[in-house]
Amino acid sequence: MAQRNHFPSDIATVLLAVSSLVNLMNGLKSEEITMEEFLRRHELDSKSILVSVKIPDWDRIMSISLGTKMKLLFETYRVAPRPLGNALPYLNATLMAKISRSASSNGMVVGDCRFAFGAYGTKHAIRATKVEEFLTGKVPSVDVLYEAVKLLRSIVVLDDDTSYLAYRSSLAAGFLFEFFSHLVEGNAESPNGYVNGYSTLMSPARHLDHGKVSTLLTSGKQEVELNKQYHPVGEPIAKSGAVIQASGEVVYVDDIPSPTNCLHGAFIFSTKPLARVKGIELKPKSVADGVNAVISFKDILGENLGIKTGFGPEPLFADDFTRCTGQYIALLVADTQKHADMAADLAVVDYDMENLEPPIYL
């Protein structure tokens, strides 16, 4: 399923941010490259083998130990339509930065940092190198974050045919803002008073006891007490089949390939609440586009019955008269669903409303 649906990798984004090394073997030749170089390459051929992926020793590389005043910030982000891990994400990200106390101010200085973003419509995850270079050596402030977010929006660019384009773009900016928001100095303001849609002028930051500024992103929680008198009535239960549906693994009708020489249908609906149906005319263009037949009540060998209810039987197709707007008049059959839908939309129904009483509108 992952290969067929081009499942975007979450772990590749994490490995890219931590500068992992990939060990490849091609015949008797061994090669070690960075994860960034590996993702840019074409798919491995049948002779190549991915031997290992090595995550570097960050305590040694970044010189972070218990005896230093440097701290390492590391966060992963992922937003998907459903909370289950198998749901395809809109965007994922891994942000990492080394920070230390500034000698000239009370803030924290950003040192070496790495920001990776993936699953937003590109073939693989990328690093926001320009944002990394811009933030290195700076004290996070509203002004600095404002410029960093603008720079990030120019890097994480989505194709026009990508779904939820504006939402995915805003997620990348939101992740970066949330990552540094607790380090922002309370007295800093942007030129226009906004960072990622939040106004710094309307709600001034309040310092917490531990020296951090309260984040502008908030969360809430609501607890509902259930009445035990009628237990288990009212208890929340998982829907049967919810896991397989939410993970995208359930097979729906549209997922089943059509058999060979399969025909597809589209209904022609009535646009008049009460009228005589004199005939149906198909435009010559629609007939040429794979239309095989138009089936109406005249083609039914037995009874024109759609459903039986307590109010009596209802016809499948409108006979000589339509009874409501949207009633089925005929079924148009074509070689593809697209051709059937297009031809049904182009069909012209000849109505006659002479000497008919006005319909009753509800």
C-alpha positions as CSV (number, residue, x, y, z in Angstrom):
1,M,0.0,0.0,0.0
2,A,2.8,2.4,0.8
3,Q,4.5,1.9,-2.5
4,R,1.3,2.1,-4.5
5,N,0.1,5.3,-2.9
6,H,3.5,6.9,-2.6
7,F,3.3,6.9,1.2
8,P,5.5,9.8,2.4
9,S,8.1,8.7,4.9
10,D,8.1,10.2,8.4
11,I,11.3,8.5,9.5
12,A,13.2,9.9,6.5
13,T,12.5,13.5,7.6
14,V,13.9,12.7,11.1
15,L,17.0,11.0,9.6
16,L,17.6,14.0,7.3
17,A,17.5,16.4,10.2
18,V,20.0,14.5,12.3
19,S,22.4,14.3,9.3
20,S,22.3,10.5,9.1
21,L,24.8,8.7,6.9
22,V,23.7,6.0,4.4
23,N,25.9,3.0,3.6
24,L,25.3,1.6,0.1
25,M,26.8,-1.5,-1.5
26,N,27.0,-1.9,-5.3
27,G,28.7,-5.2,-6.2
28,L,32.0,-5.1,-4.4
29,K,32.0,-1.3,-4.0
30,S,30.9,0.3,-0.7
31,E,29.8,3.9,-0.5
32,E,28.8,6.2,2.4
33,I,26.8,9.3,1.6
34,T,24.6,11.7,3.6
35,M,20.9,11.2,3.8
36,E,20.4,14.4,1.8
37,E,22.4,13.0,-1.1
38,F,20.6,9.7,-0.8
39,L,17.2,11.3,-1.1
40,R,18.2,13.3,-4.2
41,R,19.3,10.2,-6.0
42,H,17.2,8.1,-8.3
43,E,15.8,4.8,-7.0
44,L,18.3,2.1,-6.3
45,D,18.8,-0.4,-9.1
46,S,18.7,-4.2,-8.7
47,K,22.4,-4.4,-8.0
48,S,22.5,-1.9,-5.2
49,I,21.8,-2.7,-1.5
50,L,21.1,-0.3,1.3
51,V,23.3,-1.8,4.0
52,S,22.8,0.6,7.0
53,V,21.7,4.0,8.1
54,K,24.0,5.5,10.8
55,I,22.8,8.3,13.2
56,P,25.9,10.3,14.3
57,D,26.9,10.7,17.9
58,W,25.6,14.1,18.6
59,D,27.2,14.5,22.0
60,R,30.6,14.2,20.3
61,I,29.8,16.2,17.1
62,M,28.0,19.1,18.7
63,S,30.2,19.1,21.9
64,I,27.1,18.9,24.1
65,S,27.8,17.4,27.5
66,L,26.6,17.7,31.0
67,G,29.4,20.1,31.8
68,T,28.5,22.7,29.1
69,K,25.8,25.4,29.1
70,M,24.6,24.5,25.7
71,K,21.2,22.8,25.2
72,L,19.8,20.8,22.3
73,L,16.2,21.4,21.3
74,F,14.7,18.6,19.3
75,E,11.1,18.3,18.2
76,T,9.2,16.2,15.6
77,Y,5.9,17.4,14.1
78,R,3.2,15.6,12.1
79,V,-0.3,16.6,11.0
80,A,-2.7,14.1,9.4
81,P,-6.4,13.9,8.7
82,R,-6.7,11.2,11.4
83,P,-4.7,10.6,14.6
84,L,-3.6,7.0,13.6
85,G,-0.1,6.7,12.5
86,N,-1.0,5.0,9.2
87,A,-3.0,8.0,8.0
88,L,-1.2,10.0,5.2
89,P,0.2,13.2,6.6
90,Y,-0.4,16.7,5.3
91,L,3.1,17.6,6.4
92,N,5.8,16.4,8.7
93,A,8.8,18.1,10.1
94,T,11.9,17.6,12.4
95,L,13.4,20.7,14.0
96,M,16.7,20.7,15.9
97,A,18.8,23.5,17.3
98,K,21.6,24.1,19.7
99,I,21.1,27.1,21.9
100,S,23.2,28.8,24.5
101,R,23.0,31.8,26.8
102,S,23.8,35.1,25.0
103,A,26.6,37.1,26.5
104,S,25.2,40.5,25.5
105,S,21.5,39.9,26.4
106,N,19.2,37.8,28.5
107,G,18.1,35.7,25.6
108,M,19.3,32.5,24.1
109,V,21.4,32.4,21.0
110,V,20.7,29.9,18.3
111,G,23.8,27.9,17.3
112,D,23.9,25.0,14.9
113,C,20.4,24.1,13.7
114,R,18.8,21.7,11.2
115,F,15.2,21.9,9.9
116,A,13.7,19.2,7.7
117,F,10.2,19.2,6.1
118,G,8.5,16.5,4.1
119,A,5.2,15.0,2.9
120,Y,3.9,18.2,1.4
121,G,3.7,17.1,-2.2
122,T,7.5,16.7,-3.0
123,K,9.2,13.5,-3.9
124,H,11.3,13.5,-0.7
125,A,12.0,15.5,2.5
126,I,14.1,18.7,2.2
127,R,16.2,20.8,4.5
128,A,15.5,24.5,4.9
129,T,19.2,25.4,4.7
130,K,18.6,29.2,4.1
131,V,16.4,29.3,7.3
132,E,19.1,27.5,9.2
133,E,21.8,30.0,8.0
134,F,19.5,33.0,8.8
135,L,18.8,31.9,12.4
136,T,22.3,30.8,13.3
137,G,23.9,33.3,15.7
138,K,20.7,35.2,16.3
139,V,18.6,35.7,19.5
140,P,15.0,34.5,18.8
141,S,12.7,37.5,18.8
142,V,9.4,38.4,17.1
143,D,11.2,40.2,14.4
144,V,13.6,37.4,13.8
145,L,10.9,34.8,13.7
146,Y,8.8,37.0,11.4
147,E,11.6,37.1,8.8
148,A,12.4,33.4,9.3
149,V,8.7,32.4,8.6
150,K,8.7,34.6,5.5
151,L,11.9,32.9,4.3
152,L,10.5,29.4,5.1
153,R,7.4,30.1,3.0
154,S,9.6,30.8,0.0
155,I,11.4,27.4,0.5
156,V,8.5,25.1,1.3
157,V,6.7,25.7,-2.0
158,L,3.9,23.4,-3.1
159,D,2.7,22.5,-6.6
160,D,-0.6,24.1,-7.7
161,D,-2.3,20.7,-7.9
162,T,-1.4,19.7,-4.3
163,S,-4.4,19.2,-2.1
164,Y,-4.9,21.6,0.8
165,L,-2.2,23.9,-0.5
166,A,-2.7,26.9,1.8
167,Y,-3.2,24.7,4.8
168,R,0.1,22.7,4.3
169,S,2.0,25.9,3.7
170,S,0.7,27.4,6.9
171,L,1.7,24.2,8.9
172,A,5.4,24.6,8.0
173,A,5.4,28.2,9.3
174,G,3.4,27.1,12.4
175,F,5.9,24.4,13.3
176,L,8.8,26.7,13.1
177,F,7.0,29.4,15.1
178,E,6.0,26.9,17.8
179,F,9.5,25.5,18.1
180,F,11.0,28.9,19.0
181,S,8.0,30.7,20.5
182,H,9.0,29.9,24.1
183,L,12.4,31.6,23.5
184,V,10.9,34.8,22.2
185,E,11.6,37.9,24.3
186,G,8.4,39.5,25.6
187,N,9.4,43.1,24.7
188,A,10.0,42.3,21.0
189,E,7.5,43.4,18.4
190,S,7.3,42.9,14.7
191,P,6.8,45.9,12.3
192,N,3.2,45.1,11.7
193,G,2.4,43.4,15.0
194,Y,1.8,40.0,13.6
195,V,3.7,36.7,13.5
196,N,2.1,33.8,11.7
197,G,-1.4,35.3,12.2
198,Y,-1.0,36.1,15.9
199,S,-1.1,39.7,17.1
200,T,1.6,40.6,19.6
201,L,0.0,44.0,20.3
202,M,-3.3,42.7,21.4
203,S,-2.1,40.1,23.9
204,P,1.3,40.9,25.5
205,A,3.4,38.0,26.6
206,R,3.5,37.1,30.2
207,H,6.6,35.7,31.8
208,L,6.3,32.4,33.6
209,D,8.1,31.5,36.9
210,H,10.8,29.4,35.0
211,G,11.8,32.4,32.9
212,K,10.0,31.3,29.6
213,V,7.4,33.3,27.8
214,S,4.0,31.7,27.6
215,T,3.5,30.4,24.1
216,L,0.9,32.0,21.9
217,L,-0.4,28.5,20.9
218,T,-2.8,27.2,23.5
219,S,-4.6,23.9,24.2
220,G,-7.7,23.0,26.1
221,K,-9.2,19.9,27.8
222,Q,-12.7,19.0,28.8
223,E,-13.7,16.1,31.0
224,V,-17.2,14.7,31.0
225,E,-18.5,12.5,33.8
226,L,-20.6,9.6,32.8
227,N,-23.6,8.4,34.7
228,K,-22.9,4.9,36.0
229,Q,-26.5,4.2,36.7
230,Y,-27.2,2.9,33.2
231,H,-23.7,1.4,32.6
232,P,-22.7,0.5,29.9
233,V,-25.2,2.7,28.1
234,G,-23.5,6.0,27.2
235,E,-20.0,4.5,27.3
236,P,-17.8,5.5,24.4
237,I,-16.9,2.5,22.3
238,A,-14.7,2.1,19.2
239,K,-16.7,1.7,16.0
240,S,-16.3,-1.7,14.4
241,G,-13.9,-1.5,11.6
242,A,-12.8,2.0,12.5
243,V,-9.1,1.1,12.7
244,I,-8.9,-0.4,9.2
245,Q,-11.0,2.5,7.8
246,A,-9.0,5.2,9.4
247,S,-5.7,3.7,8.4
248,G,-6.7,3.7,4.7
249,E,-6.4,0.0,4.4
250,V,-10.1,-0.8,3.8
251,V,-11.0,-1.4,0.2
252,Y,-14.0,0.6,-1.1
253,V,-15.8,0.2,-4.3
254,D,-13.8,2.9,-6.0
255,D,-10.6,1.1,-5.1
256,I,-11.6,-2.1,-7.0
257,P,-10.3,-2.1,-10.6
258,S,-13.1,-2.3,-13.2
259,P,-13.3,-5.5,-15.1
260,T,-12.6,-5.7,-18.8
261,N,-15.3,-4.2,-21.1
262,C,-17.1,-2.8,-18.0
263,L,-19.9,-0.3,-18.6
264,H,-20.6,2.7,-16.3
265,G,-23.8,4.5,-15.6
266,A,-25.0,8.0,-14.7
267,F,-28.6,9.1,-13.9
268,I,-30.4,11.8,-15.8
269,F,-32.4,13.7,-13.2
270,S,-35.6,15.7,-13.5
271,T,-35.3,19.5,-13.3
272,K,-39.1,20.0,-13.2
273,P,-41.2,19.1,-10.1
274,L,-44.3,18.2,-12.2
275,A,-44.2,17.8,-16.0
276,R,-44.8,15.3,-18.8
277,V,-41.6,13.7,-20.1
278,K,-41.9,13.8,-23.9
279,G,-38.5,12.6,-24.7
280,I,-34.7,12.7,-24.0
281,E,-32.3,14.1,-26.6
282,L,-28.6,13.5,-26.5
283,K,-26.3,16.0,-28.2
284,P,-24.3,14.5,-31.1
285,K,-21.0,15.2,-29.2
286,S,-22.0,13.2,-26.2
287,V,-23.2,10.2,-28.3
288,A,-19.7,10.1,-29.9
289,D,-18.0,9.9,-26.5
290,G,-18.7,6.3,-25.7
291,V,-22.4,6.4,-24.9
292,N,-24.0,2.9,-25.3
293,A,-27.6,3.3,-24.3
294,V,-30.2,5.3,-22.4
295,I,-32.4,3.2,-20.2
296,S,-35.8,4.5,-19.0
297,F,-39.0,3.0,-17.6
298,K,-40.0,1.8,-21.1
299,D,-37.0,-0.6,-21.0
300,I,-38.0,-2.3,-17.8
301,L,-39.6,-5.7,-18.5
302,G,-41.3,-6.0,-15.2
303,E,-42.7,-3.5,-12.7
304,N,-41.1,0.0,-12.6
305,L,-40.4,-0.4,-8.8
306,G,-37.6,1.4,-7.0
307,I,-38.5,1.0,-3.3
308,K,-41.5,0.1,-1.1
309,T,-42.1,2.1,2.0
310,G,-44.9,2.6,4.5
311,F,-46.2,5.3,2.3
312,G,-46.5,3.0,-0.7
313,P,-44.3,2.0,-3.6
314,E,-42.0,4.5,-5.4
315,P,-41.1,4.1,-9.1
316,L,-37.5,3.6,-10.1
317,F,-37.8,5.9,-13.1
318,A,-40.3,8.7,-13.8
319,D,-42.9,7.3,-16.2
320,D,-45.0,9.7,-18.2
321,F,-44.9,12.4,-15.4
322,T,-42.2,13.6,-13.1
323,R,-43.2,13.8,-9.4
324,C,-40.4,15.9,-8.0
325,T,-37.3,17.7,-8.9
326,G,-34.3,15.3,-8.9
327,Q,-36.3,12.2,-9.7
328,Y,-34.6,9.6,-11.9
329,I,-35.7,9.9,-15.5
330,A,-33.2,7.6,-17.2
331,L,-29.9,5.8,-16.8
332,L,-27.2,6.7,-19.3
333,V,-24.7,3.9,-20.0
334,A,-21.2,4.6,-21.4
335,D,-17.7,3.0,-21.6
336,T,-16.2,5.1,-18.8
337,Q,-17.7,6.9,-15.8
338,K,-16.4,10.2,-17.0
339,H,-18.1,9.8,-20.4
340,A,-21.3,8.8,-18.6
341,D,-21.3,11.8,-16.3
342,M,-20.5,14.2,-19.1
343,A,-23.2,12.8,-21.4
344,A,-25.8,12.8,-18.6
345,D,-25.1,16.5,-17.9
346,L,-25.4,17.3,-21.6
347,A,-28.7,15.4,-22.0
348,V,-31.8,17.6,-22.9
349,V,-35.2,16.5,-21.5
350,D,-38.2,17.6,-23.4
351,Y,-40.9,18.6,-20.9
352,D,-44.6,19.5,-21.3
353,M,-46.4,21.3,-18.5
354,E,-49.6,22.3,-20.4
355,N,-52.9,21.8,-18.5
356,L,-51.1,20.6,-15.4
357,E,-52.0,21.9,-12.0
358,P,-49.2,23.8,-10.2
359,P,-47.0,21.6,-8.0
360,I,-47.1,21.7,-4.2
361,Y,-43.9,23.2,-2.8
362,L,-42.8,22.3,0.7
